[in-house]
Amino acid sequence: MATATATMQRMEVRVDRIFRLNGEGTIRAFCDVRIGDAILIKGVRVVEGKKGLFASMPREADKDGTWYDLVRPLTKAMHAEIQRVVLEAYQELAEGRSG
């Protein structure tokens, strides 16, 4: 298998759209995350877990019921940046501020 590589500048991570849910359950919001002008991740969820809020990537179930993430950040830095940006956007929405 051939591997192609390209050098790109650091890309900005931002929330394009966020929709807050006001019902019961652990999902608090859905959002779309843009990485630079190259990638749009639709369906990122803000979830209330046992240790607080976190951003969960879109996922789907296999035939056996096992859930798999459809998008996975490849570095801890990118994972942390997505978490930070999504949770910050959610807090702004929850507090009635616009981003």
CNS distance restraints for C-alpha pairs under 8 A (distance, minus, plus):
assign (resid  11 and name CA) (resid  35 and name CA) 6.04 0.50 0.50
assign (resid  11 and name CA) (resid  36 and name CA) 4.57 0.50 0.50
assign (resid  12 and name CA) (resid  34 and name CA) 7.93 0.50 0.50
assign (resid  12 and name CA) (resid  35 and name CA) 5.73 0.50 0.50
assign (resid  12 and name CA) (resid  36 and name CA) 4.86 0.50 0.50
assign (resid  13 and name CA) (resid  33 and name CA) 7.01 0.50 0.50
assign (resid  13 and name CA) (resid  34 and name CA) 5.79 0.50 0.50
assign (resid  13 and name CA) (resid  35 and name CA) 4.60 0.50 0.50
assign (resid  13 and name CA) (resid  36 and name CA) 6.25 0.50 0.50
assign (resid  13 and name CA) (resid  81 and name CA) 7.23 0.50 0.50
assign (resid  13 and name CA) (resid  82 and name CA) 6.72 0.50 0.50
assign (resid  13 and name CA) (resid  85 and name CA) 7.04 0.50 0.50
assign (resid  14 and name CA) (resid  33 and name CA) 5.75 0.50 0.50
assign (resid  14 and name CA) (resid  34 and name CA) 5.38 0.50 0.50
assign (resid  14 and name CA) (resid  35 and name CA) 6.65 0.50 0.50
assign (resid  14 and name CA) (resid  85 and name CA) 6.26 0.50 0.50
assign (resid  14 and name CA) (resid  86 and name CA) 7.67 0.50 0.50
assign (resid  15 and name CA) (resid  31 and name CA) 6.77 0.50 0.50
assign (resid  15 and name CA) (resid  32 and name CA) 5.82 0.50 0.50
assign (resid  15 and name CA) (resid  33 and name CA) 4.52 0.50 0.50
assign (resid  15 and name CA) (resid  34 and name CA) 6.12 0.50 0.50
assign (resid  15 and name CA) (resid  85 and name CA) 6.95 0.50 0.50
assign (resid  15 and name CA) (resid  86 and name CA) 6.38 0.50 0.50
assign (resid  15 and name CA) (resid  89 and name CA) 6.88 0.50 0.50
assign (resid  16 and name CA) (resid  31 and name CA) 7.33 0.50 0.50
assign (resid  16 and name CA) (resid  32 and name CA) 5.51 0.50 0.50
assign (resid  16 and name CA) (resid  33 and name CA) 5.82 0.50 0.50
assign (resid  16 and name CA) (resid  34 and name CA) 6.31 0.50 0.50
assign (resid  17 and name CA) (resid  31 and name CA) 5.34 0.50 0.50
assign (resid  17 and name CA) (resid  32 and name CA) 5.31 0.50 0.50
assign (resid  17 and name CA) (resid  33 and name CA) 7.58 0.50 0.50
assign (resid  18 and name CA) (resid  29 and name CA) 6.84 0.50 0.50
assign (resid  18 and name CA) (resid  30 and name CA) 5.74 0.50 0.50
assign (resid  18 and name CA) (resid  31 and name CA) 4.12 0.50 0.50
assign (resid  18 and name CA) (resid  32 and name CA) 6.62 0.50 0.50
assign (resid  18 and name CA) (resid  89 and name CA) 7.73 0.50 0.50
assign (resid  18 and name CA) (resid  90 and name CA) 7.51 0.50 0.50
assign (resid  19 and name CA) (resid  29 and name CA) 5.45 0.50 0.50
assign (resid  19 and name CA) (resid  30 and name CA) 5.33 0.50 0.50
assign (resid  19 and name CA) (resid  31 and name CA) 6.21 0.50 0.50
assign (resid  20 and name CA) (resid  28 and name CA) 6.01 0.50 0.50
assign (resid  20 and name CA) (resid  29 and name CA) 4.20 0.50 0.50
assign (resid  20 and name CA) (resid  30 and name CA) 6.59 0.50 0.50
assign (resid  20 and name CA) (resid  90 and name CA) 7.89 0.50 0.50
assign (resid  20 and name CA) (resid  93 and name CA) 7.68 0.50 0.50
assign (resid  20 and name CA) (resid  94 and name CA) 7.97 0.50 0.50
assign (resid  21 and name CA) (resid  27 and name CA) 7.22 0.50 0.50
assign (resid  21 and name CA) (resid  28 and name CA) 5.21 0.50 0.50
assign (resid  21 and name CA) (resid  29 and name CA) 5.20 0.50 0.50
assign (resid  21 and name CA) (resid  30 and name CA) 7.82 0.50 0.50
assign (resid  22 and name CA) (resid  28 and name CA) 7.07 0.50 0.50
assign (resid  26 and name CA) (resid  47 and name CA) 5.49 0.50 0.50
assign (resid  26 and name CA) (resid  48 and name CA) 4.98 0.50 0.50
assign (resid  26 and name CA) (resid  49 and name CA) 7.00 0.50 0.50
assign (resid  27 and name CA) (resid  45 and name CA) 6.66 0.50 0.50
assign (resid  27 and name CA) (resid  46 and name CA) 5.91 0.50 0.50
assign (resid  27 and name CA) (resid  47 and name CA) 4.51 0.50 0.50
assign (resid  27 and name CA) (resid  48 and name CA) 6.34 0.50 0.50
assign (resid  28 and name CA) (resid  45 and name CA) 7.44 0.50 0.50
assign (resid  28 and name CA) (resid  46 and name CA) 5.38 0.50 0.50
assign (resid  28 and name CA) (resid  47 and name CA) 5.65 0.50 0.50
assign (resid  28 and name CA) (resid  48 and name CA) 6.80 0.50 0.50
assign (resid  29 and name CA) (resid  45 and name CA) 5.75 0.50 0.50
assign (resid  29 and name CA) (resid  46 and name CA) 5.01 0.50 0.50
assign (resid  29 and name CA) (resid  47 and name CA) 7.36 0.50 0.50
assign (resid  29 and name CA) (resid  90 and name CA) 7.48 0.50 0.50
assign (resid  30 and name CA) (resid  43 and name CA) 5.80 0.50 0.50
assign (resid  30 and name CA) (resid  44 and name CA) 5.62 0.50 0.50
assign (resid  30 and name CA) (resid  45 and name CA) 4.55 0.50 0.50
assign (resid  30 and name CA) (resid  46 and name CA) 6.21 0.50 0.50
assign (resid  31 and name CA) (resid  42 and name CA) 6.68 0.50 0.50
assign (resid  31 and name CA) (resid  43 and name CA) 5.68 0.50 0.50
assign (resid  31 and name CA) (resid  44 and name CA) 5.20 0.50 0.50
assign (resid  31 and name CA) (resid  45 and name CA) 6.36 0.50 0.50
assign (resid  31 and name CA) (resid  46 and name CA) 7.90 0.50 0.50
assign (resid  31 and name CA) (resid  86 and name CA) 7.81 0.50 0.50
assign (resid  32 and name CA) (resid  40 and name CA) 6.77 0.50 0.50
assign (resid  32 and name CA) (resid  41 and name CA) 5.54 0.50 0.50
assign (resid  32 and name CA) (resid  42 and name CA) 4.43 0.50 0.50
assign (resid  32 and name CA) (resid  43 and name CA) 5.84 0.50 0.50
assign (resid  32 and name CA) (resid  44 and name CA) 6.07 0.50 0.50
assign (resid  33 and name CA) (resid  40 and name CA) 5.72 0.50 0.50
assign (resid  33 and name CA) (resid  41 and name CA) 5.06 0.50 0.50
assign (resid  33 and name CA) (resid  42 and name CA) 6.55 0.50 0.50
assign (resid  33 and name CA) (resid  44 and name CA) 7.19 0.50 0.50
assign (resid  33 and name CA) (resid  82 and name CA) 7.93 0.50 0.50
assign (resid  33 and name CA) (resid  86 and name CA) 7.72 0.50 0.50
assign (resid  34 and name CA) (resid  38 and name CA) 7.71 0.50 0.50
assign (resid  34 and name CA) (resid  39 and name CA) 5.77 0.50 0.50
assign (resid  34 and name CA) (resid  40 and name CA) 4.49 0.50 0.50
assign (resid  34 and name CA) (resid  41 and name CA) 6.30 0.50 0.50
assign (resid  35 and name CA) (resid  39 and name CA) 5.17 0.50 0.50
assign (resid  35 and name CA) (resid  40 and name CA) 6.37 0.50 0.50
assign (resid  41 and name CA) (resid  71 and name CA) 7.78 0.50 0.50
assign (resid  42 and name CA) (resid  58 and name CA) 7.26 0.50 0.50
assign (resid  43 and name CA) (resid  57 and name CA) 7.20 0.50 0.50
assign (resid  43 and name CA) (resid  58 and name CA) 5.39 0.50 0.50
assign (resid  44 and name CA) (resid  55 and name CA) 6.62 0.50 0.50
assign (resid  44 and name CA) (resid  56 and name CA) 5.73 0.50 0.50
assign (resid  44 and name CA) (resid  57 and name CA) 4.83 0.50 0.50
assign (resid  44 and name CA) (resid  58 and name CA) 5.37 0.50 0.50
assign (resid  45 and name CA) (resid  55 and name CA) 5.59 0.50 0.50
assign (resid  45 and name CA) (resid  56 and name CA) 5.03 0.50 0.50
assign (resid  45 and name CA) (resid  57 and name CA) 6.48 0.50 0.50
assign (resid  45 and name CA) (resid  58 and name CA) 7.18 0.50 0.50
assign (resid  46 and name CA) (resid  53 and name CA) 6.67 0.50 0.50
assign (resid  46 and name CA) (resid  54 and name CA) 5.74 0.50 0.50
assign (resid  46 and name CA) (resid  55 and name CA) 4.68 0.50 0.50
assign (resid  46 and name CA) (resid  56 and name CA) 6.29 0.50 0.50
assign (resid  46 and name CA) (resid  86 and name CA) 7.58 0.50 0.50
assign (resid  46 and name CA) (resid  87 and name CA) 7.34 0.50 0.50
assign (resid  46 and name CA) (resid  90 and name CA) 7.66 0.50 0.50
assign (resid  47 and name CA) (resid  53 and name CA) 5.52 0.50 0.50
assign (resid  47 and name CA) (resid  54 and name CA) 5.46 0.50 0.50
assign (resid  47 and name CA) (resid  55 and name CA) 6.24 0.50 0.50
assign (resid  47 and name CA) (resid  56 and name CA) 6.80 0.50 0.50
assign (resid  48 and name CA) (resid  52 and name CA) 5.52 0.50 0.50
assign (resid  48 and name CA) (resid  53 and name CA) 4.53 0.50 0.50
assign (resid  48 and name CA) (resid  54 and name CA) 6.68 0.50 0.50
assign (resid  49 and name CA) (resid  53 and name CA) 5.86 0.50 0.50
assign (resid  49 and name CA) (resid  54 and name CA) 7.12 0.50 0.50
assign (resid  53 and name CA) (resid  87 and name CA) 7.45 0.50 0.50
assign (resid  54 and name CA) (resid  83 and name CA) 6.58 0.50 0.50
assign (resid  54 and name CA) (resid  87 and name CA) 6.96 0.50 0.50
assign (resid  55 and name CA) (resid  82 and name CA) 7.66 0.50 0.50
assign (resid  55 and name CA) (resid  83 and name CA) 5.52 0.50 0.50
assign (resid  55 and name CA) (resid  86 and name CA) 6.50 0.50 0.50
assign (resid  55 and name CA) (resid  87 and name CA) 6.96 0.50 0.50
assign (resid  57 and name CA) (resid  69 and name CA) 6.14 0.50 0.50
assign (resid  57 and name CA) (resid  70 and name CA) 7.06 0.50 0.50
assign (resid  57 and name CA) (resid  71 and name CA) 6.13 0.50 0.50
assign (resid  57 and name CA) (resid  72 and name CA) 7.31 0.50 0.50
assign (resid  58 and name CA) (resid  69 and name CA) 5.89 0.50 0.50
assign (resid  58 and name CA) (resid  70 and name CA) 5.66 0.50 0.50
assign (resid  58 and name CA) (resid  71 and name CA) 6.63 0.50 0.50
assign (resid  59 and name CA) (resid  67 and name CA) 6.43 0.50 0.50
assign (resid  59 and name CA) (resid  68 and name CA) 5.29 0.50 0.50
assign (resid  59 and name CA) (resid  69 and name CA) 4.16 0.50 0.50
assign (resid  59 and name CA) (resid  70 and name CA) 4.96 0.50 0.50
assign (resid  59 and name CA) (resid  71 and name CA) 7.64 0.50 0.50
assign (resid  60 and name CA) (resid  67 and name CA) 5.51 0.50 0.50
assign (resid  60 and name CA) (resid  68 and name CA) 5.57 0.50 0.50
assign (resid  60 and name CA) (resid  69 and name CA) 6.70 0.50 0.50
assign (resid  60 and name CA) (resid  70 and name CA) 6.96 0.50 0.50
assign (resid  61 and name CA) (resid  65 and name CA) 5.34 0.50 0.50
assign (resid  61 and name CA) (resid  66 and name CA) 5.38 0.50 0.50
assign (resid  61 and name CA) (resid  67 and name CA) 4.30 0.50 0.50
assign (resid  61 and name CA) (resid  68 and name CA) 6.24 0.50 0.50
assign (resid  62 and name CA) (resid  66 and name CA) 5.34 0.50 0.50
assign (resid  62 and name CA) (resid  67 and name CA) 6.27 0.50 0.50
assign (resid  62 and name CA) (resid  68 and name CA) 7.42 0.50 0.50
assign (resid  73 and name CA) (resid  78 and name CA) 5.94 0.50 0.50
assign (resid  73 and name CA) (resid  79 and name CA) 5.40 0.50 0.50
assign (resid  74 and name CA) (resid  78 and name CA) 7.16 0.50 0.50
assign (resid  74 and name CA) (resid  79 and name CA) 7.60 0.50 0.50
assign (resid  75 and name CA) (resid  79 and name CA) 6.32 0.50 0.50
assign (resid  76 and name CA) (resid  80 and name CA) 6.04 0.50 0.50
assign (resid  77 and name CA) (resid  81 and name CA) 6.14 0.50 0.50
assign (resid  78 and name CA) (resid  82 and name CA) 6.15 0.50 0.50
assign (resid  79 and name CA) (resid  83 and name CA) 6.23 0.50 0.50
assign (resid  80 and name CA) (resid  84 and name CA) 6.07 0.50 0.50
assign (resid  81 and name CA) (resid  85 and name CA) 6.09 0.50 0.50
assign (resid  82 and name CA) (resid  86 and name CA) 6.01 0.50 0.50
assign (resid  83 and name CA) (resid  87 and name CA) 6.02 0.50 0.50
assign (resid  84 and name CA) (resid  88 and name CA) 5.98 0.50 0.50
assign (resid  85 and name CA) (resid  89 and name CA) 6.18 0.50 0.50
assign (resid  86 and name CA) (resid  90 and name CA) 6.21 0.50 0.50
assign (resid  87 and name CA) (resid  91 and name CA) 6.12 0.50 0.50
assign (resid  88 and name CA) (resid  92 and name CA) 6.26 0.50 0.50
assign (resid  89 and name CA) (resid  93 and name CA) 6.23 0.50 0.50
assign (resid  89 and name CA) (resid  99 and name CA) 6.74 0.50 0.50
assign (resid  90 and name CA) (resid  94 and name CA) 6.02 0.50 0.50
assign (resid  91 and name CA) (resid  95 and name CA) 6.02 0.50 0.50
assign (resid  92 and name CA) (resid  96 and name CA) 6.13 0.50 0.50
assign (resid  92 and name CA) (resid  97 and name CA) 4.83 0.50 0.50
assign (resid  92 and name CA) (resid  98 and name CA) 6.18 0.50 0.50
assign (resid  92 and name CA) (resid  99 and name CA) 6.63 0.50 0.50
assign (resid  93 and name CA) (resid  97 and name CA) 5.69 0.50 0.50
assign (resid  93 and name CA) (resid  98 and name CA) 6.42 0.50 0.50
assign (resid  93 and name CA) (resid  99 and name CA) 7.98 0.50 0.50
